[in-house]
């Protein structure tokens, strides 16, 4: 069954369909978050929030041409950005260590590259479908 059919079933309240989607994409989402953050617990939180964000926005904002994997990827990146911004704010306001701030800036640059890759991939997919 394709993602579109599984999403339709899940939107109709089928918990098995929702569970299948989470099972299919959870490892990829977690791996992406962990590769950027490097912390097991934060990566789990990001993955969970990505599924919640993607799920709440999928049926409302997106048209039929978007793949669920793309939506989850974008939600993952957004959640990583939020975590990094919160971390930078904490280091700037709660510590006096410039080294940690520089480390966070490097993480943010890496995240920007990942975001650029995701946005480029979405644009390429859209152009190929036209």
C-alpha positions in Angstrom: 0.0 0.0 0.0 1.3 3.5 -0.9 1.9 6.2 1.6 -1.1 8.1 0.3 -3.5 5.2 1.0 -2.0 4.6 4.4 -2.3 8.3 5.3 -5.9 8.3 4.2 -6.6 5.3 6.4 -4.8 6.9 9.3 -6.8 10.1 8.9 -9.9 8.0 9.2 -8.8 6.8 12.6 -6.9 3.6 11.7 -4.3 3.3 14.4 -2.5 0.5 12.6 -2.0 2.7 9.5 -0.6 5.5 11.7 1.7 3.0 13.4 2.8 1.7 10.0 3.8 5.2 9.0 5.7 5.8 12.2 7.5 2.5 11.9 8.4 3.1 8.3 10.0 6.5 8.9 11.1 6.6 12.5 14.6 5.3 12.0 15.4 7.8 9.2 14.0 10.7 11.2 15.9 9.7 14.3 19.1 9.1 12.4 18.9 12.6 10.8 18.3 14.2 14.2 21.1 12.3 15.9 23.6 13.0 13.1 23.1 16.7 13.6 22.6 16.9 17.4 24.7 14.0 18.6 22.6 13.4 21.7 20.3 10.3 22.0 17.6 11.9 24.1 17.4 15.1 22.1 17.3 13.1 18.9 14.3 11.1 20.2 12.5 14.3 21.2 13.1 15.8 17.8 11.9 12.6 16.0 8.7 12.5 18.1 8.0 16.2 17.5 8.7 15.8 13.8 6.0 13.1 13.5 3.5 15.3 15.5 4.3 18.3 13.4 4.2 16.4 10.1 1.0 14.7 11.1 -0.8 17.9 12.2 0.2 19.7 9.0 0.0 17.0 6.4 -3.8 16.9 5.7 -4.3 20.7 6.3 -1.6 22.4 4.3 -0.2 20.1 1.7 -1.5 19.0 -1.7 -1.6 15.5 -3.1 1.8 15.9 -4.9 3.8 15.9 -1.7 5.2 12.7 -0.3 4.9 12.0 3.4 8.7 11.3 3.6 9.4 14.9 2.4 7.0 16.4 4.9 8.6 14.4 7.8 12.1 15.4 6.6 11.1 19.1 6.6 9.4 18.8 10.0 12.6 17.1 11.4 14.8 19.9 10.1 12.4 22.5 11.6 12.5 20.8 15.0 16.3 20.6 14.9 16.5 24.3 14.1 14.3 25.1 17.1 16.4 23.0 19.4 19.6 24.6 18.1 18.2 28.1 18.5 17.2 27.3 22.1 20.6 25.8 22.8 22.4 28.9 21.4 20.2 31.2 23.5 20.9 29.2 26.6 24.7 29.2 26.0 24.7 33.0 25.3 22.6 33.8 28.4 23.6 31.2 30.9 27.3 30.7 30.3 30.4 32.8 29.6 32.1 30.2 27.4 32.7 31.4 23.9 33.9 28.0 22.8 30.5 26.5 23.3 28.8 29.2 21.3 31.2 28.6 18.4 30.4 24.9 18.6 26.7 25.7 18.4 27.3 28.0 15.4 29.1 25.2 13.6 26.1 22.9 14.3 23.8 25.6 13.0 25.9 25.9 9.8 25.7 22.1 9.3 22.0 22.3 9.8 21.7 25.1 7.2 23.4 22.8 4.7 21.0 20.0 5.5 18.1 22.4 5.2 19.4 23.6 1.8 19.7 20.0 0.6 16.1 19.3 1.7 14.7 22.4 0.1 16.6 21.6 -3.1 15.3 18.1 -3.1 11.7 19.3 -2.8 12.2 21.8 -5.7 13.7 19.1 -7.9 10.8 16.7 -7.1 8.3 19.4 -7.9 10.0 20.3 -11.2 10.1 16.6 -12.3 6.4 16.2 -11.7 5.5 19.2 -14.0 
